Amino acid sequence: MASEEKAPRPLGDLERLVMEQLWAAPRALTVREVHEQLATTRELAYTTVMTVLDRLAKKKLTERERDGKAWRYRAAAPREELAADLMRDALDRAGDRREALVRFVGQVTDEEAALLREALNHLETQPDTTVTEGGVVGEGGSGRAGDGVG
């Protein structure tokens, strides 16, 4: 992440609910469409949803495009990318990076540990890959796993 970029922050509850709608949608959604979906489980004002979507766009977490008089919003990146950015930010803020990593790894499940091993093994042989929830695929990763640790 470039030094002039703001570090990602965890999403608030309402931001997360809005982003969940955008991530699940096959196309960009209007404020009204997001509001209607959220209104099935929560009582929210239309203007509240509009404000949240506007703030998410200003944080560059969503992209928006005009559709007549309305805006259509879509997630700027997959949820996994946001999660990776948040984990990287937390690691960057840790006093002792190695200790933070050791403590994190000590808390993962066996399945998560296996995914980490698979990702690290793959990065050793293919440094330009992307790791996804289902395994390791694609190109364009952010570098070797061990860079900057220690």
N, C-alpha and C positions, 0 to 999 in steps of 0.2 A: 504494500500500500504506500502510495506516495506520501511524503511528509506533509504536504499541504492539504491532503485529504483529512477530513474529520474521521476519527476512529468510530467504528460502529458502536451503537448502544443497544442493549437488549430492548426488545419491543415491549411497550406497555400492554396491558390486557386487551384494550380496545384496538390498538394497532395490530396486535397479533390476530385478533378475530377478523379484522378487515383483510389483512394479508392472507389469511387462510382462504378467504373467499376468492381472492385474486389468483392465488396459486392453484386452486382447484378449477378455476374457470378455463374453458377451452379458447376463450376470446376475451378481449378487453371489455370491462364492465363500466356502466355509468354509475354515478352516485346513487341514482334511484334503484338500480338493480342490486347494488351492494346493500343498500338500506332495506330493501324488501327481503333479502335473504337473511339479514341479521335480525329483522323484526319478528321472525318466526320463533326466536328464542330469547330475545332481549327487547326491552322497551327503550328505543333510542330515537332521538329527534333526527330528522333528515339533515338538518344543519350540522349536527354533531358528526355524522358520517362524512359530510362534505368537508368539514374542517380537518378531520383525521386524514382523509385522502389527500387534501392539499398539503398538509404537513409531511406526509409520507413522500409526496412528490418533491417537496423542497429538500428533504433528506436524501433524495435520489434513490429511494427504495421502490418507487413506482415510476412508470413512464405514463404520460398522458397525451392524448391526441383529441383534437376537436372533432365532434360529430354533430354538426348543426350548431345548436346553442349549448349543447352539453359537452362535457369532457368524458372520455373513456379512459379507464385506468387499467394497467396490467403491471404485474410484478416486474421489476427491472432485472431481477436475477432469481434463480431457483432458491428455495428455502435452504438447501444444502450449502449454497455459496454464502448466504447470510450467516449460517451457523459456523462455517469455517472462518469467516471474517471475525466473528465474535470470539471464537476460541483463540485465534491468532492475537487479537487485541488483549485478551486476558493473559496470554502467555507473555506478550510484550510488557505488560504492567507488573508481572510477577517479579519480586525481588531476586529470587534465585530460580532461574529458568529450569535448571536440572531438577531441583527439588519439586517445583510445581508439576513438571512432567511425571516424576516418580509418583507423586501423590495422586495425580489424575489416573495414571495407569493402574494404580492400586485399587481404584474404585470401579473399574470397568468390569463388565460381565465377561465370562469365558468367550461368548460369541463376539463381543466387541473386541476383545484381545485378539481373536483369530482374524477379524477384519483388519485390525491395525497391523498384524504381522504380514498379512497378504498385501496390504498397501505398501508397507516398507520394503518387502521383498520385490515387489513389482517396480518400485521407484529405483531400486538398485540396478535393475536391468533396463528400465525404460524411464529416464528422468523427466520426459515431457508428456506425462499422462495425467489424466484427471481421475480422481477416486470418487465413486458414487456409492450410494447406499447398497446397491446390489453387487458391488465389486469394483474392479478397476477397469475403466474404459476410456477411450478417447485420448486426444492430445491436448496440450496447452496447460499443463500443471504449473504450479507456482515454484517449482524447484525441488531440490533434494530434501528429504525429510530431516536430515541432521543439520542443515544450515543454521548457523547462529546459536546453536544450543551449547550451553556450558560455560 
